[in-house]
Amino acid sequence: MLSVEQCSSEITAKFKASLVSGETLIDLTGGMGVDVAYMSKNFKKTFYFEQNADLLNVTKYNFEQLGIENISFMEGNSVEYLSDANPSKATASEFNQTQYSWIYLDPHRRDDLGSKVVRLQDCEPNTLSIKELLFKYTNNILLKASPMLDIDLATLDLKNVLQVYVIAVENEVKEVLFHISNIRLDDSQTAYSLTSTNEVIINAVNLTKQNSTSLSFTKSEEKNASIIVGTPKQYLYEPNAAIMKSGGFRYIAQHFDLQKIAPHSHLYTSKELIENFHGRIFKIVAVCKLNKKEISKHLSENKANITIRNFPLTVQQIRDKLKLSDGGSEYLFATTDAQNQKIVIVCKKI
């Protein structure tokens, strides 16, 4: 069932709720209602739209049991309803104003044949085609999209993006959020130069039960970040999945004062330990060639955890070549250094 497949987790729903607030909220694609259950707490009134009557009734019953009372349930196609602009069609008489604080939507990401889709124009509803309609009702749209979406292309297509949130949970990217706005700074300039991606703020967020992190930057900050390329030193750093997806490869090196092992490796190193780094941290034991005898000297048993970054072999090919099983306390990072040499960095996780 698609509504279950795309249903947000509690931790991501709570994060989305932290981004929105105001008088009124419309959820165009209600589904199981996890997101709107949390977001509605920040609004005086919320309107939930759902085309599937059975799903709507289940969600309505669940909300009644949870004591959520500020939501009006609207059965039908939300886009068709908004296109009409006739409040007499409402099944809830409160839906009679023209401006709302926020509109939220999580478009269906399956085509007519049941195959997964990623691009915004392939989802239902198509945000690109209804954006101007939605701006008749609000200045702020929060769009949830596939974690596989090309962020740069989507930002260019949408044009009115203020912020992008790449959301990972326990180092696995789960969703990408776009704050789309029609607010103007003055009569001549739209906020953040909306015809360009340069000033869009990108937020790489990794949510965990213990210690959530967020790193924010713009494309221009990423492009202009100064980096130093250096050989592996005492510590090795691997950015979390949200940063990898967001493309902040230069910015993170500058932000944490790290050296990059190679321009395209996306692995970082330092002499001193940077404890607050957003990702995994390792103590470097040795730097070797891809040679079983050389590497085995640094392993406590005949197994290791293997990661590749800019390396011509797959993890399985390396495992077969070194005759190692998976697991253990040692980590091998196979990469290419700044001198274009193929190396294996033997580490222990901190």
C-alpha positions in Angstrom: 0.0 0.0 0.0 1.5 3.3 -1.2 0.3 5.3 1.8 2.2 2.9 4.1 5.3 2.8 1.8 5.7 6.6 1.8 4.6 7.1 5.4 7.0 9.2 7.5 8.7 7.9 10.6 8.0 9.6 13.9 11.5 11.2 14.1 11.2 12.7 10.6 7.7 13.9 11.2 8.9 15.7 14.4 11.6 17.4 12.4 9.2 18.6 9.7 7.0 20.0 12.5 10.0 22.1 13.7 10.1 23.8 10.3 6.5 25.1 10.1 4.1 27.1 12.2 1.3 29.7 11.8 -2.5 30.0 11.8 -3.5 27.5 9.2 -2.0 24.4 7.4 -3.2 22.4 4.4 -2.0 18.8 3.9 -2.7 18.1 0.2 -1.8 14.4 0.4 -2.9 13.2 3.8 -2.2 9.5 3.7 -1.6 7.9 7.1 -1.3 11.3 8.6 1.9 10.9 10.6 3.4 14.2 9.3 0.2 16.3 9.8 -0.3 14.8 13.3 2.9 16.5 14.4 2.7 19.6 12.2 -0.9 20.4 13.3 0.4 21.1 16.8 1.9 24.3 15.5 -1.3 25.6 13.9 -4.7 26.8 15.1 -6.4 25.0 12.2 -5.3 22.2 9.8 -7.0 20.8 6.7 -6.2 17.2 5.7 -7.1 16.1 2.2 -7.3 12.4 1.1 -8.9 10.8 -1.9 -9.2 7.3 -0.4 -12.3 7.4 1.9 -11.4 4.3 3.8 -7.9 5.7 4.6 -9.4 9.0 5.6 -11.8 7.4 8.0 -9.1 5.3 9.6 -6.8 8.3 10.0 -9.7 10.4 11.4 -10.5 7.6 14.0 -6.8 7.4 15.0 -6.6 11.1 15.5 -9.8 11.1 17.6 -8.2 8.5 19.9 -5.0 10.6 20.1 -7.1 13.7 21.1 -6.1 15.7 18.0 -9.0 18.1 17.5 -7.8 20.9 15.3 -7.9 19.0 12.0 -10.8 19.1 9.4 -10.9 16.0 7.1 -11.6 16.7 3.4 -12.4 13.8 1.2 -11.4 14.2 -2.5 -8.7 15.5 -4.8 -7.1 18.5 -3.2 -5.8 20.0 -6.4 -9.2 19.8 -8.1 -10.8 21.4 -5.0 -8.3 24.3 -4.9 -8.6 24.8 -8.7 -12.3 25.4 -8.3 -11.8 28.2 -5.7 -15.4 27.8 -4.6 -15.5 27.3 -0.8 -19.1 26.1 -1.0 -17.7 22.7 -2.1 -16.0 22.2 1.3 -17.1 19.4 3.5 -15.9 21.5 6.4 -17.4 25.0 6.6 -14.2 26.4 8.1 -12.4 26.0 4.7 -13.5 29.4 3.5 -10.5 31.7 3.5 -8.1 32.4 0.7 -4.7 32.5 2.4 -3.1 29.8 4.5 0.2 29.8 6.4 1.6 26.7 4.9 0.8 24.0 2.4 2.4 20.6 2.8 2.5 17.8 0.2 4.1 14.4 -0.3 3.3 13.4 -3.9 2.7 9.7 -4.8 5.9 8.2 -6.2 4.4 5.4 -8.3 3.3 5.5 -11.9 0.2 3.9 -13.4 2.1 0.6 -13.7 3.1 0.6 -10.1 6.8 1.4 -10.8 8.7 3.8 -8.6 9.3 7.3 -9.9 11.6 10.0 -8.6 11.3 13.2 -10.8 8.9 15.7 -9.5 7.0 15.9 -12.9 6.4 12.1 -12.7 4.8 12.2 -9.3 1.1 12.8 -8.5 0.4 15.6 -8.0 3.0 17.2 -10.2 4.4 20.0 -8.0 5.9 21.8 -11.0 2.5 22.2 -12.7 0.5 23.2 -9.6 3.0 25.5 -7.9 1.4 28.7 -9.2 -2.0 27.4 -8.2 -0.8 26.8 -4.6 0.8 30.2 -4.4 -2.8 31.6 -4.7 -3.4 30.1 -1.3 -0.1 30.4 0.5 3.4 31.9 0.4 5.0 28.8 1.9 5.1 25.2 0.6 6.9 22.3 2.2 7.5 19.6 -0.3 8.6 16.1 0.6 10.5 14.2 -2.2 12.3 11.0 -2.9 15.8 10.5 -1.3 16.9 9.6 -4.9 15.9 12.9 -6.4 18.5 15.1 -8.2 18.6 18.1 -5.8 20.2 20.5 -8.2 17.9 19.7 -11.1 14.8 19.9 -8.8 15.9 23.2 -7.4 16.3 24.6 -10.9 12.9 23.3 -12.0 11.1 24.6 -8.9 12.8 28.0 -9.0 11.2 29.3 -5.8 13.3 27.2 -3.4 14.5 28.9 -0.2 15.9 25.9 1.6 16.6 22.2 1.0 16.7 19.7 3.8 18.4 16.4 3.2 17.1 14.2 6.0 19.0 11.0 7.1 18.0 8.8 10.0 20.8 6.9 11.6 23.0 7.7 8.6 20.5 6.6 5.9 18.9 9.3 3.7 15.1 9.0 4.0 13.7 12.1 2.3 14.5 15.4 0.8 12.4 18.5 1.7 12.0 21.7 -0.2 10.8 25.0 1.3 9.3 26.8 -1.6 8.3 30.4 -1.1 6.6 33.2 -3.0 7.6 35.8 -0.4 9.2 38.9 -2.0 11.9 41.0 -0.3 10.7 44.1 -2.2 8.8 45.1 -5.3 11.6 44.1 -7.7 13.5 41.2 -6.2 12.2 37.8 -5.2 13.7 36.3 -2.0 17.1 34.7 -2.4 17.3 35.3 -6.2 14.9 32.6 -7.0 16.1 32.2 -10.6 19.4 30.9 -9.3 20.4 28.0 -7.0 23.4 29.9 -5.7 21.8 31.3 -2.6 19.5 28.3 -1.8 20.4 27.1 1.7 21.1 23.4 1.8 20.8 21.6 5.2 22.3 18.2 5.7 20.5 16.7 8.7 21.3 13.4 10.3 18.6 12.4 12.9 19.6 9.9 15.7 18.2 9.0 19.0 21.3 10.3 20.8 22.9 13.1 18.8 21.3 14.7 15.8 23.4 17.0 13.6 22.9 19.6 10.9 25.3 21.3 8.5 24.0 24.2 6.4 25.7 25.8 3.4 25.0 27.3 0.0 26.2 26.2 -3.4 28.5 29.3 -3.6 30.0 28.4 -0.2 30.6 24.9 -1.4 32.2 26.1 -4.6 34.4 28.7 -2.9 35.4 26.6 0.1 39.2 26.3 0.4 40.6 22.8 0.8 44.0 21.3 1.3 44.8 17.9 -0.1 47.1 15.9 2.1 48.3 12.3 2.8 46.5 10.2 5.5 47.6 11.3 9.0 46.4 10.2 12.4 42.6 10.2 11.8 40.2 9.4 9.0 36.8 11.0 8.6 33.8 9.8 6.5 30.9 12.3 6.2 27.4 11.1 7.1 24.9 10.1 4.3 23.1 13.5 4.4 26.3 15.4 3.7 27.2 13.0 0.9 23.8 13.4 -0.7 23.8 17.2 -0.3 27.2 17.5 -2.0 29.0 19.5 0.7 32.3 17.8 0.0 34.5 21.0 0.0 32.5 22.9 2.6 32.8 20.1 5.3 36.6 20.1 4.9 36.8 23.9 5.5 34.2 23.8 8.2 36.0 21.2 10.3 39.5 22.3 9.2 40.3 18.9 7.6 42.5 17.9 4.7 41.0 15.9 1.8 42.9 12.7 0.9 42.2 13.4 -2.8 40.0 15.8 -4.7 37.5 13.1 -5.5 37.8 10.7 -2.6 35.4 12.4 -0.1 37.6 11.0 2.7 39.2 13.5 5.1 42.2 13.4 7.5 43.8 15.3 10.4 46.6 15.1 12.9 44.4 16.1 15.8 41.0 14.5 16.6 37.9 16.5 15.6 35.3 14.9 17.9 32.3 16.9 16.7 32.6 15.8 13.0 29.4 14.9 11.3 30.0 11.3 10.3 32.2 8.4 11.2 35.7 8.8 12.7 38.5 6.3 12.6 42.1 6.0 14.0 44.4 5.2 11.1 46.5 2.1 11.8 48.4 1.8 8.5 48.3 2.8 4.8 49.0 -0.1 2.5 48.8 -1.3 -1.1 46.1 -3.8 -2.0 48.3 -6.6 -0.9 47.0 -9.5 1.3 50.3 -10.1 3.1 50.8 -6.4 3.9 47.3 -5.8 5.1 46.9 -9.0 7.1 49.7 -7.8 9.4 47.4 -5.1 10.7 44.2 -7.3 11.2 43.4 -9.0 14.5 41.5 -11.7 12.6 40.8 -12.8 9.1 37.9 -10.3 8.6 37.3 -6.6 8.0 34.7 -4.0 7.1 35.5 -2.7 3.6 34.5 0.7 2.1 35.5 2.0 -1.4 35.8 5.6 -2.3 37.1 6.4 -5.9 38.5 2.9 -6.3 38.3 0.7 -9.4 37.3 -2.6 -7.6 34.1 -3.5 -5.9 33.9 -4.4 -2.2 33.4 -8.0 -3.1 36.3 -8.0 -5.5 38.6 -6.7 -2.8 37.2 -9.2 -0.3 37.9 -12.0 -2.7 41.4 -10.8 -3.5 42.3 -10.4 0.2 40.4 -13.5 1.2 38.6 -11.7 4.0 35.2 -12.3 5.5 32.9 -9.4 6.5 33.0 -7.9 10.0 35.5 -7.6 12.8 37.0 -4.6 14.5 39.1 -3.3 11.6 38.0 -1.1 8.7 39.6 -0.9 5.3 39.1 2.1 3.1 40.2 1.5 -0.5 40.7 4.8 -2.3 42.9 6.7 -4.7 45.2 9.3 -3.2 46.3 12.7 -4.6 49.2 11.1 -6.5 46.7 8.7 -8.2 48.0 5.8 -6.2 45.6 3.0 -5.2 45.8 2.6 -1.4 44.1 0.8 1.4 43.8 2.7 4.7 43.5 0.3 7.7 41.6 1.8 10.6 39.9 1.2 13.9 36.6 3.0 14.6 36.5 5.6 17.3 
